[in-house]
């Protein structure tokens, strides 16, 4: 977060009730974390785990990935990985047709 210039003071955090399956325990505790980066307006929510602390961690990680994707564009690590997989599939497809 420091490398990209994302400050902790720029992030607004809100805990909400998660949606989906999970029963009574899930509907009583607010474990879904929603983060908003105020300067850019990027919104991210995470309800991957049952603990609030882990969801905070994963939400911040997702916020950084989204921020990289927007600022770096095609040079972000996620898009480079997707391009690599796309090329591999293209090579496999060519091999099968010949």
N, C-alpha and C positions, 0 to 999 in steps of 0.2 A: 504494500500500500504506500509505503514511503517513497519507493522508486517512481511511482506514477503520480505522486503528489496528492494522494487522497488523505485528507486529514480526518482524524476521528471526530473533530468538532463539526465537520461538514456532513456527517452522517446522522440521520434521524432514525431511531430504532423504535419499533412498536411491536408488542407481543399480542397476538390474537388467538382465538380458538381455531384449531385446525379443522379442515373439512375432510370428508371421506370416511372410510371404515375405521373402526377402532373401538367402538363401544363407549360405555359410560365414562371410563377413565379419560379418554381423549376429549370428551365434550366438557369436562370439568376444568381442565388445566389449559392455560394459554401457553402453548409451546411453539406455535408457529411464529417465526420472526420475520418482520417486514422491514427492510432497510430502504431508505431514500437518500440518495446523494443530492443534497440541496443545489449546488451550483449547476449540475448537468441535468438533474431531474430523473436520473436512472432509478428505477424501482425494482427491487428483488425481494422475493419471499422464499422461505425455506421451511419445510415441515418434514424433513428427511428422517430425523431421529426423534426419540421420545423425550430427550432432555433438552432443555432450553439452551444450555451452554454449548452443546454440540451444534445445535441449529444456528446459534450466533456465529460460530466458526465457519460453518458451511455457507451461510448467507454472505459473510464477508468475502469468502473465497469466490463465490459466484458473482459478487459485485465487482471484484477486481477483474475477473474474466470478461465480464460484459463491458467494463470500462476499457480494457485493452482492445476488445473487438471494435469498439466505436472509435477510439483514438488511433490505433495502429492500422485498422482496416485489414487488408489482405496479409499483412506481415505479422499479425497476432499469432501466438503459438497454437491456438485452437484451429484457426483457419489454415495454417501451414500443415497441421496434422491431417485435417480433412482433405486437403489437396493431395497429400502423399497417398492416402488410402484410395482416393479417386484414380490416381495414376496406376496404382497396383491393380485395381479392378479392371482398368482399361487394358493393361498388358495381358491379364488372364483371359479376358474376353477375346482378344486378338489371337491368342494361342489356341483357343478352342475352335475358332472358325477356320483356321488353316489346316 
